[in-house]
Amino acid sequence: MTATENNGIRVAALDDIPVGEGIAISSDITGTDDDIALLRDEDGSVWALNDTCTHQVASLSQGWVEDGKVECPLHSSQFCLKTGAVEGLPATVDTVPHKVEVRDGEVYLFPNVRP
């Protein structure tokens, strides 16, 4: 592992992510195949999932975050913030979760590392 893999990539300040919403982090920054959605649940916790809905091309970072799930803004598919598992149709394929840490008000992403 490199130092970046051990410490993560600083991708945002916690205040950059409104409660109940998300922001997208470009794959140019993360080195992943898809952009990554940073999503903030109403309890203030931050989660990371691949940004593209597995049902149709839509950005999960533009969805609604509530009760441990994100709802896709296009057709209302729902995904578990912790595991990426489908929790509401029409999606039938899980999305990919990524490890996130919040340290001193800064959000660090560990791309392709499962939480």
URMOVEN-V518116 format. One record per residue. N is the residue number from 1. RES is the residue in one small letter. PSI is psi as a letter, one per 20 degrees, with the letter a starting at -180 (999 if undefined). Layout:
BEGIN
<<N/RES/PSI> <N/RES/PSI>>
END
This chain:
BEGIN
<<1/m/q> <2/t/r> <3/a/h> <4/t/g> <5/e/h> <6/n/h> <7/n/i> <8/g/r> <9/i/p> <10/r/o> <11/v/i> <12/a/r> <13/a/q> <14/l/h> <15/d/i> <16/d/i> <17/i/o> <18/p/q> <19/v/p> <20/g/j> <21/e/a> <22/g/r> <23/i/q> <24/a/p> <25/i/p> <26/s/q> <27/s/i> <28/d/h> <29/i/g> <30/t/h> <31/g/j> <32/t/r> <33/d/h> <34/d/q> <35/d/r> <36/i/p> <37/a/p> <38/l/p> <39/l/p> <40/r/o> <41/d/r> <42/e/i> <43/d/j> <44/g/i> <45/s/q> <46/v/p> <47/w/q> <48/a/p> <49/l/q> <50/n/q> <51/d/h> <52/t/p> <53/c/q> <54/t/i> <55/h/g> <56/q/r> <57/v/o> <58/a/q> <59/s/o> <60/l/h> <61/s/i> <62/q/j> <63/g/a> <64/w/p> <65/v/p> <66/e/q> <67/d/k> <68/g/j> <69/k/q> <70/v/p> <71/e/p> <72/c/p> <73/p/i> <74/l/g> <75/h/j> <76/s/k> <77/s/q> <78/q/q> <79/f/q> <80/c/p> <81/l/h> <82/k/g> <83/t/i> <84/g/j> <85/a/q> <86/v/p> <87/e/j> <88/g/p> <89/l/r> <90/p/i> <91/a/q> <92/t/i> <93/v/p> <94/d/q> <95/t/r> <96/v/p> <97/p/q> <98/h/q> <99/k/p> <100/v/q> <101/e/q> <102/v/p> <103/r/p> <104/d/l> <105/g/j> <106/e/q> <107/v/p> <108/y/p> <109/l/q> <110/f/n> <111/p/p> <112/n/j> <113/v/p> <114/r/q> <115/p/999>>
END
